[in-house]
Amino acid sequence: MEAEAAKFIGAGLACLGMGLAGIGVGNIFGNFLSGALRNPSAADGQFARAFIGAALAEGLGIFSLVVALILLFVA
């Protein structure tokens, strides 16, 4: 009984990474827009880097989802 409760607690803690990934993506694009409004001529050069950062942040969010699913259904 305690082991099942520990699985749920661990999976819930692992899912925090998904919410934090969403915050990270919002932070990336918020800072990109702030910089683009200050210097519009440099925005085109930084656009690809913003997408790379967002993809890495989302990848970490998906990784935390996989860890949560492994904790729930495998361990």
C-alpha positions as CSV (number, residue, x, y, z in Angstrom):
1,M,0.0,0.0,0.0
2,E,2.8,2.5,0.9
3,A,4.7,1.6,-2.3
4,E,1.7,2.5,-4.5
5,A,1.4,5.8,-2.7
6,A,5.1,6.5,-3.2
7,K,4.7,5.8,-6.9
8,F,1.9,8.4,-7.2
9,I,3.9,10.9,-5.2
10,G,7.0,10.3,-7.4
11,A,5.0,10.6,-10.6
12,G,3.4,13.8,-9.4
13,L,6.8,15.3,-8.6
14,A,8.1,14.2,-12.0
15,C,5.2,16.0,-13.7
16,L,6.3,19.2,-12.2
17,G,8.9,19.3,-14.9
18,M,6.2,19.6,-17.5
19,G,4.8,22.8,-15.9
20,L,8.3,24.2,-15.5
21,A,9.0,23.5,-19.2
22,G,6.0,25.6,-20.0
23,I,7.3,28.4,-17.9
24,G,10.7,28.1,-19.6
25,V,9.2,28.3,-23.1
26,G,7.1,31.4,-22.1
27,N,10.3,32.9,-20.7
28,I,12.2,32.2,-23.9
29,F,9.6,33.8,-26.2
30,G,8.9,36.7,-23.8
31,N,12.6,37.6,-23.7
32,F,12.8,37.2,-27.5
33,L,9.9,39.6,-28.0
34,S,11.3,42.1,-25.6
35,G,14.7,42.0,-27.5
36,A,13.0,42.1,-30.9
37,L,11.0,45.2,-29.9
38,R,14.2,46.9,-28.8
39,N,16.2,46.0,-31.9
40,P,14.0,44.8,-34.7
41,S,16.8,44.5,-37.2
42,A,18.5,41.7,-35.1
43,A,15.2,39.8,-34.5
44,D,15.6,37.7,-37.7
45,G,19.0,36.4,-36.6
46,Q,17.8,35.4,-33.2
47,F,14.5,33.7,-34.2
48,A,16.1,30.3,-35.0
49,R,17.8,30.4,-31.6
50,A,14.6,31.1,-29.8
51,F,13.0,28.0,-31.5
52,I,16.0,25.8,-30.6
53,G,15.7,26.9,-26.9
54,A,12.0,26.3,-27.0
55,A,12.5,22.8,-28.5
56,L,15.1,22.0,-25.8
57,A,12.8,23.1,-23.0
58,E,9.9,21.1,-24.4
59,G,12.1,18.1,-24.8
60,L,12.9,18.2,-21.1
61,G,9.1,18.5,-20.4
62,I,8.4,15.4,-22.5
63,F,11.3,13.6,-20.7
64,S,9.7,14.4,-17.3
65,L,6.4,13.0,-18.6
66,V,8.1,9.8,-19.7
67,V,9.7,9.5,-16.3
68,A,6.3,9.9,-14.6
69,L,4.7,7.3,-16.9
70,I,7.6,4.9,-16.1
71,L,7.1,5.4,-12.4
72,L,3.4,4.8,-12.7
73,F,3.3,1.8,-15.0
74,V,6.6,0.1,-14.9
75,A,8.1,0.5,-11.4
